Amino acid sequence: MASLLENFRRRIGTLVDGDIVNTNFKPVVVDEEVLDKTKTFASRYRCSQRLGKGLFYTDSERKAERARLSKIKLP
């Protein structure tokens, strides 16, 4: 008896072409639009309170904060 996956492949084929496991994805860009979307859809999906309220850095804010912190002299 053929498995469910074998029957699917015979009748329909594959869902994606090529090897999806070894695909390189483009880098994620976090900007104001992503921040607004995250806050908008937070009630529909489970996420942490910090993410749901938009309390995370955008890429530009993160870069500025890292630059500010790198200038601080430690004792």
Protein Blocks (a to p, Z undefined) as FASTA:
>chain_A
ZZfklmmmmmnopfbgcjfklpccddddddfklmmmmmmmmmmpccdfklmnopacdfkl
mmmmmmmmmmpccZZ
